[in-house]
Amino acid sequence: MIEEYAAQLQACMYQYSRAIYRSIRDLIDPYVAPHTRLEYRRAVLEQCEQTMERLAKDPLYFAKPDRALFQDIRRYFPITAQAEVAWAVKEGIAAATAFIEDQIEAGALDGGVARCRATTRKGKPCQRTPEGQAVPADAPAGPRLLPVAPASRSLQGRGLAPGHV
């Protein structure tokens, strides 16, 4: 059951990774040799996939994943395209982060237990299960992924919608 869930989460994060890559691949430095450009594309794709993998494995402790990804790939783009690349990375990572936060709130990443949104006076998260969210007796055991929300029109226009392959 856990392996099935991990595979589902990995597939979802793969879609976000590919969406980011597709939105920026044509901006890779056009002034380098063709074989070098191919290497750059592979490197950018690999960095996108590694970032999404890390975000899926450790979402609570990956500070500023958009900045980390942009810092890793910015050298493959001309300076004139870096603002557009930064925007695409920021939007793609924001969509993936929102998806993961929805999974956490629903309890899908914590073994099927939903989290309380409250915090203590010291700012630490509450440890209780939210009231009114009792698990029905006929509910399947184990965590389930929430459906991926449709991307906004601005993301779809840039190729950042996670459903595109």
N, C-alpha and C positions, 0 to 999 in steps of 0.2 A: 504494500500500500504506500509506504513512504517512498519507495523507488519510483512508483507510478507518479506520485505527486511531484517529486523532484524532476522527473522527465517533463511533466507538463509545465512547470515553472521555467525550466531551461528552454523549452520551445517558445514560450512567451517572450523571454528575455532575448532569445535569438532573433525574434521578429523586430524588436526594438533596435537591436544592434544593426541589423540589415537595413532598417529604415534610415538610420543615421548615415550609414555608409552610402546608400543610394542617393541621399540628398546632397552629399559633398563630393562624390567620386569624380564628377566632371570638373570640379574646381582644382583638382590636383595639378601641380605645376606643368603647364603645357610646353614649357621651353626646354625640357630635358629630353634626353634620348629616349626612344620608345621602350627599350628594355628597362631603363631606369624608372620610367613612369609606371611600368608594370610592377616593379619592385615597390614603388611608393604606394600603389593601390593595395598590394598585398599587406604592406605594413599598416596602412590605415585600417583596413578591414580587421586585421589581427588585433590592433589596439581597441577598436570598437567592441570586438567580441570579448576581449579580456576585461574591459571595463564593465560590461554587462554581467559577465560571470562573477566578478568580484561584488558587484552591486547585489546580485541575487544571493550570493553566499553570506555576505556580511552587510546587510543594508543599514543597520543601526550605527555602524562604526566606520562607514566610508564617507568621510567629510568631503563635500564639494566634488562629486564625481564629474560634473561638467567641466570644472576647471582642470582636473587631473587629465581628463581625456584630451581637452584642447591643448594643454601643454605637451602632451605626448605626440600629437599629430600636426601641430602648427608648422613644423619645419618642412612639411611636404607641400605646402601651399604658398603661392606668391603673396606678398604683403597686401596686394590689392584685393585678394579674396579672403583674407583672414577674418574680417568682420562678419562676412556672410557665413563662414565656417563656424565661427564662435556662436552665432545666433542659432544655426542649425543644431549644433551640439547641445546648446543650452535647452532648446525646445525638446529635442529628443530625449535627453536625460530627464527633463522635468516630467515628461509623459511616463517614462519608465519608473521614476521615483513615485509618482502618484499611484501607478498600478501597484507597486510593492507596498505602499502605505495602506492602500485599500485592502490588500491581502492580510497585512498585519492587523488592521482594525477588525477584520472579520474573523481573525483567529487562524487563518490558513497557514501562517508561518510559525505558529507557536503550538503545534500539536493539536489544533482544533479548538483552542480555548480563546474566546474573544477577550480583548483587553478593555479595561476601564479607561476612559479618556481623562479622568480627573488626575490632578497632581497633588502632592502634599504641600504643606506650607514652605517646605524647603526646595520645592521644584522637582522632586523625584516622582516618577510615575506611580500611580495607585496600583496595588497588587491584586485588587479584587476583580472578580468576574462581573461585567456590567449587569445591572438589574434588568429584568424583563427579557433577558436573552437566554432563557433556559433552553437546553437542547431537547427537541421533541423525541419521544421514544422511538418513532419510526425513522428518524434521521440516520443516514448512513454514517458509519464510524469513520473517523479520520478526517484530515483536512481536505478541503475542496477549494479549487481556484475559483475566484470570482470571474465572471466574463469580462473581457477586455472592452472598455468603453470605446465608442467610436471616436476617432481623432477629430479635433476641430478642423474647420475648413482651411485654416492657415497651414496646419500640418499636412493635410491631404494635398494641398497645392504644391508643397515642397517635397512631396514623396516621403513624409515622415509618418504616415499612417501605418501602424504596425501590421496590418493585414496584407500589405503588398509584398510580393516576393520578387 
